[in-house]
């Protein structure tokens, strides 16, 4: 299930490869891919008041996106 960032600039979704994919709503381009889940993250949510993301499959992950790196195809691991 996809969800939008609080500012509406990004949309993200979990995938079967265990990654979280992030797209720009302005350009439609994928701007980041965060890897770290062993299974498909079925739950992905932006925090409503912060630029923080949570995702879960059999494990819970918290992601703190570096907004300066979004758009440069930055890939990061789970925190």
N, C-alpha and C positions, 0 to 999 in steps of 0.2 A: 504494500500500500504506500503510495507516494505521499509526501507532505512538503509544504512550502516553508521557507524560512520566515521568521517574524516580519522581516522587511519586504518579503515578496520577491527578492532578487534571485533566490535559488530554490530548486526543487530537488528532492533526493528520494532514493528508493533502494532497498536491499535487492540483491540478486542471488541467483543460485550458486555463483562461484564464491559466496561468502563476503563479497565486497559491498560497500555502500557507494553508489554512484551519485554524483552531484552535477546538476546542469544549471546553467544560467537561464533565467526566464527571458532575459533580453535577447540573447543571441541564439538560444537553443542548443548551444555547444556544451559538451561535457567539460566541466572545469576541474573536477577532482574525482579521485577514486580512493576510498579508504579501505584497506584490507585488514583482516584480522579475525573474522568469524570462521568457525569450522563448518558451519552449515548456513543455510539461507536465513538471513535476518528477516524474520516475519514482522517485526515491530521496529519502526524507525520514526522518531519524533524529535522535532526541534523544541527546545525549551522556549516557553512563550515570551520571556523577558530577557533572555541572554542568547548569545551566539554559542549555544552548546547543543549537542545532539546526543540522544541516547538510542541504542539499538540493541536488539536481543534476538538470539536464537536459543541455544541451550545455555548461553552465557550472556550477561549484561555488559554492555560497553558504553563508555562515555567518551565523546569526541569534542575537542575544543578546536574548531577550525581556525587556521591562520588566514584571516581575510586578505592579507597581502599576497598570499600564495594561491588563492582561488583564481582560477583562470590560467594557471601555468602548468596544468596537468600534474599537480603535486599528488603523490601517493604517500600515505602515512599509515602507520600501524595502529593497533588498538592501544589505548592508554591504560 
